[in-house]
């Protein structure tokens, strides 16, 4: 961390939260899969509500999935990507 005037320090999020490289990779993986779900939903011209019906969940849950909410498991994100038609190779390429 770089010290600045008046006691302030400049650093990264990882430094501030004391995250390991593995923690950062996990977070970035979750973010990438969440973004990809939104991209695929838009590509298929689906609303969050329409996607929720396909996934047998609620619109608010889809919104949380697309936001990368910590309450959404990676398992659910990956299953959802498969259910919108992505292949395993496409999911792997998403991150």
Backbone as CSV, one residue per row, in Angstrom:
resi,resn,N_x,N_y,N_z,CA_x,CA_y,CA_z,C_x,C_y,C_z
1,UNK,0.830,-1.170,0.000,0.000,0.000,0.000,0.882,1.242,0.000
2,UNK,0.477,2.220,-0.775,1.222,3.460,-0.891,0.646,4.483,0.082
3,UNK,1.489,5.037,0.936,1.055,6.056,1.896,0.948,7.415,1.211
4,UNK,-0.162,8.092,1.494,-0.394,9.424,0.953,-0.430,10.428,2.093
5,UNK,-0.659,11.688,1.764,-0.740,12.745,2.776,-1.868,12.493,3.765
6,UNK,-1.744,13.051,4.946,-2.775,13.066,5.976,-3.206,11.675,6.436
7,UNK,-2.300,10.712,6.365,-2.593,9.388,6.896,-3.373,8.465,5.989
8,UNK,-3.726,8.927,4.804,-4.462,8.080,3.869,-3.499,7.131,3.181
9,UNK,-4.006,5.973,2.800,-3.206,4.999,2.059,-3.944,4.620,0.790
10,UNK,-3.181,4.382,-0.239,-3.753,3.963,-1.526,-3.386,2.509,-1.749
11,UNK,-4.384,1.696,-2.106,-4.118,0.285,-2.340,-5.227,-0.353,-3.152
12,UNK,-5.145,-1.644,-3.275,-6.140,-2.390,-4.034,-7.231,-2.917,-3.104
13,UNK,-8.309,-3.385,-3.709,-9.383,-4.010,-2.945,-8.850,-5.239,-2.229
14,UNK,-8.047,-6.022,-2.923,-7.482,-7.237,-2.330,-6.656,-6.908,-1.090
15,UNK,-5.867,-5.852,-1.157,-5.067,-5.444,0.001,-5.962,-4.967,1.133
16,UNK,-6.956,-4.163,0.796,-7.856,-3.612,1.807,-8.612,-4.713,2.542
17,UNK,-9.087,-5.718,1.789,-9.876,-6.804,2.380,-9.022,-8.003,2.786
18,UNK,-7.700,-7.893,2.579,-6.770,-8.973,2.909,-7.158,-10.273,2.205
19,UNK,-7.390,-10.172,0.898,-7.784,-11.337,0.101,-6.565,-11.985,-0.533
20,UNK,-6.576,-13.292,-0.546,-5.495,-14.038,-1.184,-5.717,-14.046,-2.695
21,UNK,-4.705,-14.422,-3.455,-4.905,-14.563,-4.902,-6.024,-15.565,-5.221
22,UNK,-6.134,-16.637,-4.439,-7.207,-17.615,-4.659,-8.575,-16.982,-4.418
23,UNK,-8.679,-16.148,-3.389,-9.938,-15.452,-3.118,-10.315,-14.557,-4.294
24,UNK,-9.343,-13.846,-4.821,-9.602,-12.953,-5.952,-10.018,-13.738,-7.196
25,UNK,-9.401,-14.879,-7.433,-9.779,-15.714,-8.580,-11.227,-16.187,-8.434
26,UNK,-11.605,-16.587,-7.229,-12.967,-17.040,-6.968,-13.964,-15.905,-7.243
27,UNK,-13.665,-14.732,-6.753,-14.540,-13.575,-6.954,-14.652,-13.249,-8.438
28,UNK,-13.539,-13.245,-9.138,-13.559,-12.934,-10.571,-14.300,-14.005,-11.370
29,UNK,-14.192,-15.259,-10.949,-14.939,-16.335,-11.607,-16.433,-16.114,-11.442
30,UNK,-16.858,-15.818,-10.223,-18.271,-15.545,-9.948,-18.764,-14.356,-10.790
31,UNK,-17.965,-13.299,-10.848,-18.358,-12.112,-11.626,-18.479,-12.442,-13.108
32,UNK,-17.543,-13.221,-13.625,-17.567,-13.577,-15.049,-18.796,-14.418,-15.384
33,UNK,-19.122,-15.382,-14.537,-20.292,-16.226,-14.790,-21.585,-15.423,-14.669
34,UNK,-21.637,-14.510,-13.738,-22.814,-13.656,-13.586,-23.022,-12.774,-14.814
35,UNK,-21.923,-12.187,-15.280,-22.001,-11.357,-16.496,-22.449,-12.190,-17.684
36,UNK,-21.919,-13.405,-17.793,-22.254,-14.260,-18.922,-23.730,-14.649,-18.910
37,UNK,-24.290,-14.862,-17.725,-25.709,-15.188,-17.640,-26.547,-14.032,-18.190
38,UNK,-26.189,-12.802,-17.841,-26.912,-11.636,-18.356,-26.753,-11.521,-19.869
39,UNK,-25.535,-11.766,-20.359,-25.287,-11.711,-21.807,-26.153,-12.742,-22.529
40,UNK,-26.172,-13.962,-22.019,-26.953,-15.025,-22.662,-28.451,-14.730,-22.593
41,UNK,-28.913,-14.206,-21.473,-30.335,-13.855,-21.353,-30.695,-12.797,-22.389
42,UNK,-29.866,-11.784,-22.508,-30.129,-10.729,-23.495,-30.025,-11.254,-24.921
43,UNK,-29.075,-12.132,-25.166,-28.914,-12.720,-26.500,-30.160,-13.499,-26.903
44,UNK,-30.792,-14.133,-25.947,-32.008,-14.915,-26.214,-33.267,-14.047,-26.130
45,UNK,-33.082,-12.752,-25.897,-34.194,-11.796,-25.800,-35.195,-12.209,-24.716
46,UNK,-34.648,-12.607,-23.566,-35.486,-12.998,-22.440,-35.457,-11.920,-21.366
47,UNK,-36.585,-11.720,-20.714,-36.602,-10.866,-19.528,-36.119,-11.708,-18.350
48,UNK,-35.825,-11.052,-17.254,-35.453,-11.799,-16.055,-36.597,-12.708,-15.621
49,UNK,-37.815,-12.241,-15.777,-38.980,-13.041,-15.398,-39.092,-14.282,-16.279
50,UNK,-38.888,-14.125,-17.578,-38.956,-15.274,-18.490,-37.855,-16.288,-18.174
51,UNK,-36.662,-15.773,-17.873,-35.576,-16.679,-17.503,-35.894,-17.389,-16.192
52,UNK,-36.468,-16.669,-15.267,-36.839,-17.260,-13.979,-37.803,-18.426,-14.165
53,UNK,-38.747,-18.286,-15.080,-39.690,-19.376,-15.350,-38.925,-20.590,-15.872
54,UNK,-38.000,-20.376,-16.791,-37.192,-21.484,-17.326,-36.373,-22.177,-16.245
55,UNK,-35.883,-21.372,-15.295,-35.012,-21.909,-14.252,-35.782,-22.382,-13.023
56,UNK,-37.110,-22.177,-13.062,-37.973,-22.535,-11.933,-37.533,-21.819,-10.655
57,UNK,-37.358,-20.515,-10.798,-36.973,-19.673,-9.674,-37.704,-18.348,-9.800
58,UNK,-37.340,-17.368,-9.019,-38.004,-16.064,-9.058,-37.183,-15.050,-9.842
59,UNK,-37.856,-13.989,-10.279,-37.171,-12.911,-10.987,-36.113,-12.285,-10.083
60,UNK,-36.422,-12.124,-8.805,-35.455,-11.501,-7.891,-34.206,-12.373,-7.740
61,UNK,-34.379,-13.684,-7.815,-33.225,-14.584,-7.739,-32.360,-14.431,-8.986
62,UNK,-33.000,-14.309,-10.146,-32.247,-14.085,-11.390,-31.469,-12.780,-11.291
63,UNK,-32.090,-11.744,-10.755,-31.396,-10.460,-10.589,-30.167,-10.636,-9.702
64,UNK,-30.307,-11.378,-8.616,-29.165,-11.631,-7.732,-28.085,-12.426,-8.452
65,UNK,-28.503,-13.379,-9.275,-27.536,-14.179,-10.032,-26.732,-13.282,-10.968
66,UNK,-27.417,-12.374,-11.639,-26.747,-11.488,-12.593,-25.883,-10.439,-11.900
67,UNK,-26.159,-10.156,-10.648,-25.367,-9.184,-9.880,-24.178,-9.824,-9.188
68,UNK,-24.096,-11.158,-9.244,-22.997,-11.846,-8.578,-23.157,-11.889,-7.070
69,UNK,-24.386,-11.847,-6.610,-24.675,-11.872,-5.173,-24.045,-13.094,-4.519
70,UNK,-23.457,-12.893,-3.353,-22.757,-13.968,-2.649,-23.687,-15.084,-2.188
71,UNK,-25.001,-14.824,-2.139,-25.942,-15.866,-1.716,-26.233,-16.863,-2.832
72,UNK,-25.783,-16.564,-4.027,-25.996,-17.454,-5.179,-24.772,-18.348,-5.330
73,UNK,-24.989,-19.643,-5.358,-23.870,-20.577,-5.474,-23.338,-20.616,-6.908
74,UNK,-22.077,-20.985,-7.024,-21.494,-21.177,-8.354,-22.217,-22.299,-9.079
75,UNK,-22.647,-23.295,-8.336,-23.386,-24.412,-8.908,-24.642,-23.909,-9.622
76,UNK,-25.394,-23.040,-8.963,-26.614,-22.499,-9.566,-26.291,-21.657,-10.797
77,UNK,-25.243,-20.857,-10.731,-24.851,-20.052,-11.890,-24.512,-20.946,-13.086
78,UNK,-23.729,-21.975,-12.835,-23.317,-22.864,-13.927,-24.507,-23.636,-14.487
79,UNK,-25.350,-24.172,-13.624,-26.547,-24.879,-14.097,-27.424,-23.956,-14.936
80,UNK,-27.538,-22.715,-14.525,-28.370,-21.751,-15.260,-27.802,-21.476,-16.640
81,UNK,-26.489,-21.388,-16.734,-25.869,-21.178,-18.042,-26.129,-22.364,-18.965
82,UNK,-26.078,-23.560,-18.425,-26.408,-24.738,-19.231,-27.871,-24.694,-19.662
83,UNK,-28.743,-24.261,-18.788,-30.172,-24.236,-19.101,-30.547,-23.169,-20.126
84,UNK,-29.688,-22.170,-20.309,-29.950,-21.201,-21.378,-29.273,-21.613,-22.676
85,UNK,-28.653,-22.805,-22.669,-28.143,-23.352,-23.918,-26.647,-23.350,-24.106
86,UNK,-25.886,-22.921,-23.113,-24.435,-22.924,-23.268,-23.879,-24.336,-23.098
87,UNK,-22.782,-24.595,-23.772,-22.082,-25.865,-23.616,-21.028,-25.734,-22.517
88,UNK,-20.484,-26.865,-22.101,-19.431,-26.861,-21.081,-18.227,-26.044,-21.551
89,UNK,-17.855,-26.185,-22.810,-16.721,-25.427,-23.341,-17.010,-23.925,-23.348
90,UNK,-18.226,-23.548,-23.677,-18.590,-22.126,-23.671,-18.595,-21.563,-22.257
91,UNK,-19.077,-22.348,-21.314,-19.063,-21.898,-19.911,-17.615,-21.722,-19.445
92,UNK,-16.762,-22.692,-19.771,-15.353,-22.604,-19.374,-14.678,-21.384,-19.997
93,UNK,-15.035,-21.068,-21.216,-14.434,-19.917,-21.901,-14.930,-18.588,-21.327
94,UNK,-16.036,-18.621,-20.604,-16.622,-17.390,-20.050,-15.715,-16.770,-18.974
95,UNK,-14.855,-17.596,-18.387,-13.949,-17.053,-17.380,-12.551,-17.494,-17.655
